[in-house]
Amino acid sequence: MILLRIVVAAVAFVIPAALSAQDADSVIVDAVSFEGNRAISDRELKLLMFTRANPWYEIFPGVDVRQFDPAVFRSDVERILARYEDVGYFEAVVDTVVARYRPGFVRIRLRIREGEPVVVSSVRLKVLPGDTWQDSTRLTDALVSRQARPMTRMGRESDLRKIAEILQNDGHAFAGVAVDVAVRDKRADLTYRVTPGPKCRFGEIRISGNRTVSDDLILRGLTFRTGDAYRKKDLANSRLQLYRSEAFRSVSVGVPDTAAHTTPVAVSVQVRERPARSLKLGAGFDTEEQLRGLLEWRHRSFLGGGARQLTAESSASALEARARISVRQPYILGSRTWLEMTGFVEQERPEEVRVKRAGASAALERTFRATGRVVFQVRTEVVDFVFDSTRTTLSVEYLEDRRDDFFDPTRGLLAELAVKASGYRDFFKVSGECRWYRKMFWRSVIALRVSGGMILSRRPVEAIPNFERFFAGGAGSVRGWRLNRLGPRDPSDLPVGGLSHLEGSVEVRTRLFSGLGMAVFADAGNVVADRFGAFDPGRLQVAAGFGLRYLNPISPARLDVAFRLSDDPSQPGRQIHFSLGQAF
C-alpha cells in the first residue's frame, strides 16, 4: 500500500512538470531521421545539428525539453551542406520535412541528394622561384590529394601542412604554401604554390620566465645550438626535453612572430617554473593491495641551479613497503641523457615472495625521438639483511610509448623489453610486454596485451631467488585466478613461481555515459617451472569476464568479474577484482 502511494505521488508530480514545459506556442522535437545519405553517416550528421530529438528521460523534473527553433534548424541544414562540400560533394541538396503529427510535437526528416563528388583530375606543384628547391618528388609523394580521388577540404589542409613541415624541417624556416583550385565538370585541378624562402640556421636563443633554473641548464636541455641548421622538429623535441625535467609548468619554444624572414633565425624559449619544493600525500584501495598509502617530498632545485631533483618517498600496502631517496640530474651528456642515483629499503610481503632488501642503484637514461627511451642500470642490494647474500645485477630496458593517454589510452602502443644479468646464483632474465589500442565503432576501444619472459640458468628453479621468478594471476594478469595463484605450487599449495611465463589479454572497452563505461575481456596465460614450457599454446589457462569502469578525471576505477574457463580445483570459479586504473 505504501509503495502504491509513492508511485501515485511520483506520477502526479512528474506529469504536470512535463506538461508545464509545453506552453501553447512551444513545439517539441520528437524524432530526427535521414534519407539518402551515403558519404556521411547518420551519427555524424546528428553531431552537426543543434536540433535534436528529446531523450526518453525528458518526463523527469529538471530535464530541459528541447523546442523546435526554425532559425536554428536552418543553420543546421547549412552546416550539413558545408560538411558535404568539405568531403567533395558540391551539388548536395537537403530537402526537409517537418511533420506535426500531434499538437505540440514534430518529427523531422532530412532527405539528402548527394549527387556525384568532385574528383581530383590533376595535382601540380609550382615552386617559386624554381631554382631554390630541387626535391619536388618528395613533396609530391607526401600529398594526400591524388588523381581520381574525391577532393576534400581535409585533404587539402593536410597537403598544405605536410609540404610546409617538410620544407621547415629541411631548413626553410619561413616557407609559404598555398593552393589554387580550378573546378570544371566535376573535375578539380589542384595547384600548390610553394615558396621555400632561404635556408636558415638557428640564431640567438632568448630565454625568459626562469627564476631559479639557470639559463645554462635550459640551454643544455635544447636539442639544437646557435649556428645549427634550422629544423622545426628540433623546436618540438626541445620543448619535450624541457618538460621531462619536471621543473616547469609550461614551456614554449618557437620563432617570434616579429622575427625577420632572414637567417640566422632568433628563437624564443619561455618557461614557467614549478614550485621548488612539493609534498604529495596519496591513498588508495583495491582488493589485492588493500589500503595503500604514499608520502613523497621533492626538491626540484637541489644544490642550486634548478632541475636537479632530490626525492624522498615511502609507500606501504598489504603487498609491499618501500622507502627510497634519489637524486636525479638531467642533461648529463646532452639534452637526452639523465642520471639517477637511488638508495632504497623495501619489503615484499606476499607469502610466496616474502623478502627484505636494502641497497643502492645508478641508472643512466637516454631518450630517442619523442616516444622511446633506453635505461642502463646497476643495482647492488643485500637480501634479508644477510651479508653473504649481497648481489649485483646489470639490466638494460627499452621502452616505446606511443599511447595517447597514460591512464586511459584509446589508441597507440606501449612496448617494453628488459634484459637482466646477475652473478648472484648466475642467471639471465629476459622479459617483454606489448600493449596496443585502437578505437572501434560506437565509442568503443579494443585493447590487446601480450607479455612473457624466461630465466636462463644452469641451476634448477629452486636455486633462483623467488622474487626473481615469474608469477601470474590477479587483477592485472589473468583475472580468473587470485594474485600469483596461476602456476606451479608446492605440496602446501603455496605458489613457487617458474622460469617461463606467457600471458595475453583482449578487452573491449565501451563508454556508456560521460563517467561510466563497461568492458568485456578474455585472458590467457601460464607460468611453468622449466625455461620454455610456458610458450606451449596447449598449456595456456583461460578466463573471461566483464566489468564496469568509473571514468573519473584522475584515474579510472574498475570492477571486474572474471570466470575461470580452465580446470583448477584449488581456485574458485569466479573472481571479483576492484582496482584503480585500467587492467593494462
C-alpha positions as CSV (number, residue, x, y, z in Angstrom):
1,M,0.0,0.0,0.0
2,I,2.8,2.4,0.9
3,L,4.6,1.6,-2.4
4,L,1.4,2.3,-4.4
5,R,1.1,5.7,-2.7
6,I,4.7,6.5,-3.6
7,V,4.2,5.6,-7.3
8,V,1.0,7.7,-7.5
9,A,2.7,10.7,-5.9
10,A,5.6,10.4,-8.3
11,V,3.3,10.3,-11.3
12,A,1.3,13.2,-10.1
13,F,4.5,15.2,-9.8
14,V,6.2,14.2,-13.0
15,I,3.4,14.5,-15.5
16,P,2.4,18.1,-14.6
17,A,6.1,19.1,-14.6
18,A,6.5,17.7,-18.1
19,L,3.3,19.3,-19.4
20,S,4.1,22.7,-17.9
21,A,7.2,22.8,-20.2
22,Q,4.9,22.8,-23.2
23,D,3.1,26.1,-23.5
24,A,0.6,26.8,-26.2
25,D,3.3,28.1,-28.6
26,S,6.1,25.5,-28.0
27,V,6.9,22.7,-30.4
28,I,8.8,19.7,-29.2
29,V,11.1,17.7,-31.5
30,D,10.1,14.0,-31.2
31,A,12.4,12.4,-33.8
32,V,15.0,13.3,-36.4
33,S,15.8,10.9,-39.3
34,F,17.8,11.0,-42.5
35,E,17.4,9.5,-46.0
36,G,19.7,9.2,-49.0
37,N,23.0,9.8,-47.2
38,R,25.9,7.5,-48.1
39,A,29.0,9.6,-47.8
40,I,28.2,10.8,-44.3
41,S,26.7,8.6,-41.6
42,D,23.6,9.3,-39.6
43,R,25.7,9.7,-36.4
44,E,28.0,12.3,-38.0
45,L,25.0,14.3,-39.3
46,K,23.3,14.3,-35.9
47,L,26.5,15.6,-34.3
48,L,26.4,18.6,-36.8
49,M,22.9,19.6,-35.7
50,F,21.7,21.5,-32.7
51,T,18.2,20.4,-33.4
52,R,17.8,17.0,-31.9
53,A,15.1,14.7,-30.6
54,N,14.4,14.9,-26.9
55,P,15.7,11.9,-24.8
56,W,13.4,9.3,-23.3
57,Y,14.0,10.7,-19.8
58,E,12.5,14.1,-20.7
59,I,9.5,13.4,-18.5
60,F,11.5,13.7,-15.3
61,P,11.7,17.1,-13.5
62,G,14.8,19.2,-14.1
63,V,15.4,17.9,-17.6
64,D,15.4,20.7,-20.2
65,V,12.9,20.0,-23.0
66,R,14.4,20.9,-26.5
67,Q,12.0,23.0,-28.5
68,F,12.0,23.4,-32.3
69,D,13.5,26.7,-33.5
70,P,13.2,27.3,-37.3
71,A,16.2,29.6,-37.3
72,V,18.4,27.1,-35.6
73,F,17.2,24.4,-37.9
74,R,18.1,26.5,-41.0
75,S,21.6,26.9,-39.6
76,D,21.8,23.1,-39.1
77,V,20.9,22.5,-42.8
78,E,23.6,25.0,-43.8
79,R,26.1,23.2,-41.6
80,I,25.3,19.9,-43.3
81,L,25.7,21.4,-46.8
82,A,29.1,22.8,-45.7
83,R,30.2,19.4,-44.4
84,Y,29.2,17.8,-47.8
85,E,31.4,20.4,-49.6
86,D,34.2,19.5,-47.2
87,V,34.1,15.9,-48.5
88,G,33.8,16.9,-52.1
89,Y,30.0,16.9,-52.7
90,F,29.4,20.4,-54.0
91,E,26.0,19.6,-55.6
92,A,24.4,18.1,-52.4
93,V,20.8,19.2,-51.8
94,V,18.9,18.8,-48.5
95,D,15.1,18.7,-48.5
96,T,13.4,19.0,-45.1
97,V,10.1,17.7,-43.9
98,V,8.8,19.0,-40.6
99,A,5.6,17.0,-39.8
100,R,3.4,17.9,-36.9
101,Y,1.9,14.6,-36.1
102,R,0.1,15.7,-32.9
103,P,-0.4,19.1,-31.1
104,G,2.9,20.4,-29.8
105,F,5.2,17.7,-31.4
106,V,7.0,17.4,-34.7
107,R,9.1,14.8,-36.5
108,I,11.9,16.0,-38.8
109,R,13.1,14.1,-41.8
110,L,16.0,15.3,-43.9
111,R,16.1,13.9,-47.5
112,I,19.6,14.2,-48.9
113,R,20.5,14.1,-52.6
114,E,24.3,13.9,-52.5
115,G,25.0,13.9,-56.2
116,E,28.4,13.0,-57.5
117,P,31.6,14.1,-55.8
118,V,34.2,16.4,-57.4
119,V,37.2,14.2,-58.3
120,V,40.8,15.3,-58.4
121,S,41.9,15.5,-62.1
122,S,45.4,16.7,-61.6
123,V,47.9,17.8,-58.9
124,R,50.7,20.1,-59.7
125,L,53.5,21.7,-57.6
126,K,54.6,25.2,-58.6
127,V,57.8,26.1,-56.8
128,L,58.7,29.8,-56.7
129,P,61.4,30.6,-57.6
130,G,62.0,27.3,-59.4
131,D,65.7,27.0,-58.7
132,T,65.6,27.1,-54.9
133,W,64.1,23.6,-54.3
134,Q,65.3,20.6,-56.2
135,D,63.4,17.8,-54.4
136,S,59.8,18.2,-55.7
137,T,59.3,14.4,-55.8
138,R,59.5,14.2,-52.0
139,L,56.8,16.8,-51.7
140,T,54.6,15.1,-54.3
141,D,54.9,11.8,-52.6
142,A,53.7,13.3,-49.3
143,L,50.4,14.6,-50.8
144,V,47.1,13.1,-49.7
145,S,45.2,14.5,-52.7
146,R,45.7,12.2,-55.7
147,Q,44.2,11.7,-59.1
148,A,40.7,10.0,-59.3
149,R,40.1,10.6,-55.6
150,P,37.4,12.9,-54.2
151,M,38.6,16.4,-53.5
152,T,38.2,17.1,-49.7
153,R,39.0,20.1,-47.5
154,M,40.8,17.9,-45.0
155,G,43.0,16.5,-47.8
156,R,44.0,20.0,-49.0
157,E,44.7,21.2,-45.4
158,S,46.8,18.1,-44.8
159,D,48.7,18.7,-48.0
160,L,49.5,22.3,-47.0
161,R,50.6,21.2,-43.6
162,K,52.8,18.4,-44.9
163,I,54.5,20.5,-47.5
164,A,55.3,23.2,-45.0
165,E,56.6,20.7,-42.5
166,I,59.0,19.1,-45.0
167,L,60.3,22.4,-46.0
168,Q,60.7,23.7,-42.5
169,N,62.5,20.5,-41.4
170,D,64.9,21.0,-44.3
171,G,65.9,24.4,-43.1
172,H,63.4,26.7,-44.8
173,A,62.0,28.3,-41.7
174,F,59.7,30.8,-43.5
175,A,58.4,28.5,-46.2
176,G,55.0,29.5,-47.6
177,V,52.4,27.2,-49.3
178,A,49.0,28.0,-50.9
179,V,46.6,26.0,-53.1
180,D,44.6,27.1,-56.2
181,V,41.6,25.0,-57.1
182,A,40.0,25.0,-60.6
183,V,36.7,23.0,-60.8
184,R,35.1,22.1,-64.2
185,D,32.6,19.4,-64.9
186,K,33.1,17.8,-61.5
187,R,36.9,17.7,-62.1
188,A,39.3,19.6,-60.0
189,D,42.8,20.7,-60.9
190,L,44.9,21.4,-57.8
191,T,48.0,23.6,-58.0
192,Y,50.2,24.0,-54.9
193,R,52.2,27.2,-55.0
194,V,55.4,26.7,-52.9
195,T,57.7,29.5,-51.8
196,P,60.6,27.8,-49.9
197,G,62.4,31.0,-48.9
198,P,66.1,31.0,-47.7
199,K,67.7,28.1,-46.0
200,C,68.2,29.1,-42.4
201,R,70.3,28.4,-39.3
202,F,69.4,28.9,-35.6
203,G,70.4,32.3,-34.3
204,E,70.2,33.9,-30.9
205,I,68.3,31.9,-28.2
206,R,66.4,34.2,-25.9
207,I,65.3,32.7,-22.6
208,S,62.6,34.3,-20.3
209,G,60.4,33.3,-17.4
210,N,63.0,31.4,-15.4
211,R,63.9,32.4,-11.8
212,T,65.7,29.5,-10.1
213,V,66.6,27.4,-13.1
214,S,69.7,28.7,-14.8
215,D,70.0,29.7,-18.4
216,D,72.8,27.3,-18.8
217,L,70.7,24.3,-17.8
218,I,67.8,25.3,-20.1
219,L,70.3,25.6,-23.0
220,R,71.6,22.1,-22.2
221,G,68.0,20.9,-22.5
222,L,67.6,22.1,-26.0
223,T,68.3,19.7,-28.9
224,F,69.9,22.4,-31.0
225,R,72.6,25.1,-30.7
226,T,73.1,28.5,-32.2
227,G,74.6,28.0,-35.7
228,D,72.9,24.6,-36.3
229,A,70.8,24.1,-39.4
230,Y,67.2,25.0,-38.8
231,R,64.7,22.2,-38.3
232,K,61.3,22.8,-37.0
233,K,61.1,19.4,-35.3
234,D,64.0,20.5,-33.1
235,L,61.7,23.1,-31.5
236,A,59.1,20.4,-30.6
237,N,61.8,18.0,-29.3
238,S,63.4,20.7,-27.2
239,R,60.1,21.6,-25.6
240,L,59.5,17.9,-24.8
241,Q,63.0,17.5,-23.2
242,L,62.5,20.6,-21.0
243,Y,59.1,19.3,-19.9
244,R,60.8,16.0,-18.9
245,S,63.0,17.8,-16.4
246,E,59.7,18.2,-14.4
247,A,61.0,21.7,-13.4
248,F,58.4,23.6,-15.5
249,R,54.7,24.1,-15.5
250,S,54.7,25.4,-19.1
251,V,57.3,25.6,-21.9
252,S,57.2,27.4,-25.2
253,V,59.9,27.1,-27.8
254,G,59.4,28.9,-31.1
255,V,60.2,31.6,-33.6
256,P,58.8,35.0,-32.6
257,D,56.1,36.4,-34.9
258,T,58.2,39.6,-35.2
259,A,61.3,37.7,-36.4
260,A,62.7,38.9,-39.8
261,H,62.5,36.4,-42.6
262,T,66.2,36.0,-42.8
263,T,68.9,33.8,-41.5
264,P,70.0,33.2,-38.7
265,V,66.6,32.8,-37.0
266,A,66.2,34.0,-33.4
267,V,64.4,31.5,-31.1
268,S,62.4,32.4,-28.0
269,V,62.3,30.0,-25.0
270,Q,59.6,30.9,-22.5
271,V,59.2,28.9,-19.3
272,R,57.1,28.9,-16.2
273,E,58.7,27.1,-13.3
274,R,57.1,24.7,-10.8
275,P,57.4,25.3,-7.1
276,A,60.9,24.4,-5.9
277,R,59.5,22.1,-3.2
278,S,56.4,19.9,-3.1
279,L,54.8,17.4,-0.7
280,K,52.4,14.7,-2.0
281,L,50.1,12.5,0.0
282,G,48.2,9.7,-1.6
283,A,45.9,6.8,-0.6
284,G,44.0,4.1,-2.4
285,F,42.3,0.8,-2.0
286,D,41.9,-2.3,-4.1
287,T,41.1,-6.0,-3.5
288,E,44.8,-7.0,-3.6
289,E,46.8,-4.3,-2.0
290,Q,44.0,-3.4,0.4
291,L,44.7,0.1,1.8
292,R,47.7,1.8,0.2
293,G,49.4,5.0,1.3
294,L,52.1,7.2,-0.3
295,L,54.2,10.1,1.1
296,E,56.5,11.9,-1.2
297,W,58.7,15.1,-0.7
298,R,60.5,16.6,-3.7
299,H,63.1,19.4,-4.0
300,R,63.4,20.5,-7.7
301,S,66.4,22.7,-7.2
302,F,68.7,20.6,-5.1
303,L,72.1,22.2,-4.5
304,G,71.0,25.1,-6.7
305,G,70.9,25.6,-10.5
306,G,67.4,24.2,-10.9
307,A,66.1,20.9,-12.3
308,R,68.4,18.7,-10.1
309,Q,65.8,16.8,-8.1
310,L,66.0,15.2,-4.6
311,T,63.1,12.9,-3.9
312,A,62.3,11.1,-0.7
313,E,59.3,8.8,-0.7
314,S,57.7,5.9,1.1
315,S,54.7,3.7,0.4
316,A,53.0,0.8,2.1
317,S,50.2,-1.7,1.4
318,A,49.3,-5.3,2.2
319,L,51.7,-6.4,-0.6
320,E,54.8,-4.2,0.0
321,A,56.5,-1.5,1.9
322,R,59.2,0.8,0.4
323,A,61.3,3.8,1.2
324,R,63.7,5.4,-1.1
325,I,65.8,8.6,-1.6
326,S,67.1,9.6,-5.0
327,V,68.9,12.3,-6.8
328,R,68.1,12.9,-10.5
329,Q,70.3,15.0,-12.7
330,P,69.1,15.9,-16.2
331,Y,71.2,16.7,-19.3
332,I,74.4,14.8,-18.3
333,L,75.7,14.1,-21.8
334,G,73.4,16.3,-23.9
335,S,69.7,17.1,-23.7
336,R,68.6,13.4,-24.0
337,T,70.6,11.8,-21.2
338,W,69.7,11.6,-17.5
339,L,71.4,10.1,-14.4
340,E,69.6,8.9,-11.3
341,M,71.2,7.7,-8.0
342,T,69.0,5.9,-5.6
343,G,69.2,4.3,-2.1
344,F,66.3,2.1,-1.0
345,V,64.9,-0.3,1.6
346,E,61.9,-2.5,0.6
347,Q,59.9,-5.4,1.8
348,E,57.7,-7.7,-0.4
349,R,55.0,-9.2,1.8
350,P,53.2,-11.9,-0.1
351,E,53.9,-15.3,1.5
352,E,55.2,-16.7,-1.8
353,V,57.7,-13.9,-2.3
354,R,58.4,-12.7,1.3
355,V,61.7,-10.8,1.2
356,K,63.5,-7.7,2.6
357,R,66.1,-5.8,0.6
358,A,68.3,-2.8,1.0
359,G,70.8,-1.3,-1.4
360,A,71.5,1.4,-4.0
361,S,71.3,1.8,-7.8
362,A,72.6,4.0,-10.5
363,A,70.6,4.4,-13.8
364,L,71.5,6.2,-17.0
365,E,68.5,7.0,-19.2
366,R,68.7,8.0,-22.9
367,T,65.7,9.2,-24.8
368,F,65.1,8.6,-28.5
369,R,62.7,10.7,-30.6
370,A,59.6,11.7,-28.7
371,T,58.4,8.2,-27.6
372,G,61.4,5.9,-26.9
373,R,64.0,5.6,-24.2
374,V,66.6,3.1,-23.0
375,V,67.8,2.7,-19.4
376,F,71.0,1.1,-18.2
377,Q,71.0,0.3,-14.5
378,V,73.5,-1.2,-12.0
379,R,71.9,-2.3,-8.7
380,T,73.6,-3.6,-5.6
381,E,71.5,-5.0,-2.7
382,V,71.6,-7.0,0.5
383,V,68.8,-9.7,0.6
384,D,67.1,-10.2,4.0
385,F,70.0,-8.2,5.6
386,V,72.3,-11.2,5.4
387,F,75.8,-10.2,4.4
388,D,76.7,-13.1,2.2
389,S,73.5,-12.5,0.2
390,T,74.8,-9.3,-1.4
391,R,74.2,-9.3,-5.1
392,T,74.8,-7.0,-8.1
393,T,72.6,-7.0,-11.2
394,L,73.0,-5.3,-14.5
395,S,69.9,-4.5,-16.6
396,V,69.0,-2.8,-19.9
397,E,65.5,-1.8,-20.6
398,Y,64.0,-0.3,-23.7
399,L,60.5,1.4,-23.7
400,E,58.5,2.7,-26.6
401,D,55.4,4.6,-25.6
402,R,53.0,5.9,-28.3
403,R,49.8,5.9,-26.2
404,D,47.6,9.0,-26.4
405,D,46.8,8.8,-22.7
406,F,48.7,7.4,-19.7
407,F,45.7,6.3,-17.6
408,D,43.0,5.5,-20.2
409,P,44.5,5.1,-23.7
410,T,42.3,4.9,-26.8
411,R,45.0,4.5,-29.5
412,G,48.7,3.8,-29.8
413,L,51.0,1.2,-28.4
414,L,53.4,0.5,-25.5
415,A,56.3,-1.9,-26.0
416,E,58.9,-2.8,-23.4
417,L,61.9,-5.2,-23.4
418,A,64.1,-5.8,-20.4
419,V,67.3,-7.9,-20.0
420,K,68.8,-8.5,-16.6
421,A,72.0,-10.4,-15.7
422,S,73.1,-11.3,-12.2
423,G,76.2,-13.0,-10.9
424,Y,74.3,-14.0,-7.8
425,R,73.4,-17.6,-8.4
426,D,74.2,-17.0,-12.1
427,F,71.0,-16.3,-14.1
428,F,70.0,-14.3,-17.1
429,K,66.4,-12.9,-17.3
430,V,64.6,-11.7,-20.4
431,S,61.1,-10.2,-20.3
432,G,58.9,-8.1,-22.6
433,E,55.4,-6.7,-23.0
434,C,53.4,-5.1,-25.8
435,R,50.1,-3.3,-25.5
436,W,48.1,-2.0,-28.4
437,Y,45.0,0.2,-28.5
438,R,42.6,1.2,-31.3
439,K,39.2,3.0,-31.5
440,M,36.3,1.0,-32.7
441,F,32.6,1.7,-33.5
442,W,30.2,3.2,-31.1
443,R,32.6,4.8,-28.6
444,S,34.5,1.6,-28.1
445,V,38.2,0.8,-27.8
446,I,39.9,-2.6,-28.3
447,A,42.9,-3.2,-26.1
448,L,45.4,-6.1,-26.6
449,R,48.3,-7.2,-24.4
450,V,50.9,-9.8,-24.7
451,S,53.7,-10.3,-22.2
452,G,56.2,-13.0,-21.4
453,G,59.7,-13.9,-20.3
454,M,62.1,-16.6,-19.3
455,I,65.1,-17.1,-17.0
456,L,68.2,-18.8,-18.4
457,S,70.3,-20.6,-15.8
458,R,72.1,-23.9,-15.3
459,R,70.7,-24.1,-11.9
460,P,67.2,-25.6,-11.1
461,V,64.3,-23.3,-10.4
462,E,64.7,-23.8,-6.6
463,A,68.1,-22.1,-6.8
464,I,66.7,-18.9,-8.4
465,P,65.6,-16.3,-5.8
466,N,61.8,-16.5,-5.5
467,F,61.5,-12.7,-6.0
468,E,63.1,-13.1,-9.5
469,R,60.8,-15.9,-10.7
470,F,57.7,-15.3,-12.7
471,F,54.2,-15.4,-11.2
472,A,50.7,-14.9,-12.8
473,G,47.2,-14.3,-11.8
474,G,45.4,-11.3,-10.3
475,A,43.7,-8.0,-11.2
476,G,46.4,-7.0,-13.7
477,S,47.1,-10.5,-15.0
478,V,44.9,-13.5,-15.8
479,R,41.9,-12.3,-13.9
480,G,40.3,-15.8,-13.3
481,W,42.9,-16.5,-10.7
482,R,43.8,-14.8,-7.4
483,L,47.1,-12.9,-7.1
484,N,50.1,-15.1,-8.1
485,R,48.0,-18.3,-7.9
486,L,48.4,-19.3,-11.6
487,G,51.3,-21.7,-12.0
488,P,53.4,-24.3,-10.0
489,R,52.7,-24.8,-6.3
490,D,54.5,-26.7,-3.5
491,P,52.8,-29.6,-1.5
492,S,51.3,-27.0,0.8
493,D,49.6,-25.3,-2.2
494,L,51.8,-22.2,-1.9
495,P,52.8,-20.8,-5.4
496,V,56.5,-21.2,-6.1
497,G,56.8,-19.4,-9.4
498,G,58.5,-20.6,-12.6
499,L,61.3,-19.9,-15.1
500,S,59.0,-19.1,-18.1
501,H,55.9,-17.0,-18.4
502,L,53.4,-16.1,-21.1
503,E,50.2,-14.0,-20.9
504,G,47.7,-12.5,-23.3
505,S,44.6,-10.4,-22.9
506,V,42.0,-8.8,-25.2
507,E,39.5,-6.3,-23.8
508,V,36.7,-4.2,-25.5
509,R,36.0,-1.0,-23.5
510,T,32.8,0.9,-24.2
511,R,31.9,4.3,-22.8
512,L,28.2,4.3,-21.9
513,F,27.9,7.8,-20.5
514,S,30.3,10.6,-19.7
515,G,31.5,9.0,-16.5
516,L,30.6,5.3,-16.9
517,G,31.9,2.6,-19.1
518,M,31.9,-1.2,-19.4
519,A,34.3,-3.8,-20.6
520,V,34.3,-7.5,-21.8
521,F,37.6,-9.4,-21.7
522,A,39.3,-12.7,-22.2
523,D,42.7,-13.6,-20.6
524,A,45.0,-16.5,-21.1
525,G,48.4,-17.3,-19.7
526,N,50.6,-19.7,-17.6
527,V,53.8,-19.9,-15.6
528,V,55.8,-23.1,-15.9
529,A,58.8,-24.4,-13.9
530,D,61.1,-25.1,-17.0
531,R,62.6,-22.4,-19.3
532,F,60.3,-22.8,-22.3
533,G,57.2,-24.7,-21.1
534,A,55.0,-21.6,-20.9
535,F,55.3,-21.0,-24.6
536,D,53.4,-24.2,-25.4
537,P,49.9,-23.0,-26.5
538,G,48.3,-26.2,-25.2
539,R,49.3,-25.3,-21.6
540,L,47.6,-21.9,-21.5
541,Q,45.0,-21.3,-18.9
542,V,41.9,-19.2,-19.9
543,A,39.5,-16.9,-18.2
544,A,36.9,-14.4,-19.4
545,G,34.5,-11.9,-17.9
546,F,33.1,-8.4,-17.8
547,G,33.4,-5.2,-15.8
548,L,32.4,-1.7,-15.1
549,R,34.6,1.4,-15.3
550,Y,34.1,4.7,-13.5
551,L,35.8,7.2,-15.8
552,N,36.9,10.0,-13.4
553,P,39.4,12.7,-14.4
554,I,42.2,11.4,-12.2
555,S,42.3,7.6,-12.8
556,P,39.6,5.1,-14.0
557,A,38.2,2.9,-11.2
558,R,37.3,-0.6,-12.3
559,L,35.3,-3.6,-11.1
560,D,35.9,-6.8,-12.9
561,V,34.1,-10.2,-12.6
562,A,36.2,-13.0,-14.1
563,F,35.2,-16.6,-14.7
564,R,37.8,-19.4,-14.9
565,L,37.4,-21.5,-18.0
566,S,40.2,-23.9,-17.4
567,D,40.3,-26.6,-14.7
568,D,42.0,-25.7,-11.4
569,P,40.3,-27.3,-8.4
570,S,42.3,-25.1,-6.0
571,Q,40.7,-21.9,-7.3
572,P,37.1,-20.7,-7.2
573,G,35.3,-20.5,-10.5
574,R,34.8,-16.7,-10.2
575,Q,37.0,-13.9,-9.1
576,I,36.0,-10.3,-8.3
577,H,38.6,-7.6,-8.6
578,F,38.4,-3.9,-7.7
579,S,41.3,-1.6,-8.6
580,L,42.3,1.9,-9.8
581,G,43.4,2.3,-13.4
582,Q,42.7,0.1,-16.4
583,A,44.0,-3.5,-16.3
584,F,46.5,-2.6,-19.0
